[in-house]
Amino acid sequence: MPLFRRSETPATDNARTRRLLDNADAAFEDEADSDFARTVVDGLMSDVATRPYPPPGHGYPRR
């Protein structure tokens, strides 16, 4: 196995997403009403249902 290669799992993907959202929430705590904060948060979240990742028949990418 090459150096720095690891497999991604749904759990690591979910944990990374949760950290991203939590850190964005903390970063904009004092300026949540600014245009910049709204733009970033709108870009991170979606109210549209998406297909599960990875698509059926595919696995998580390896790094």
Secondary structure, 3 states (H helix, E strand, C coil): CCCCCCECCHHHHHHHHHHHHHHHHHHCCCCCCCHHHHHHHHHHCCCCCCCCCCCCCCCCCEC
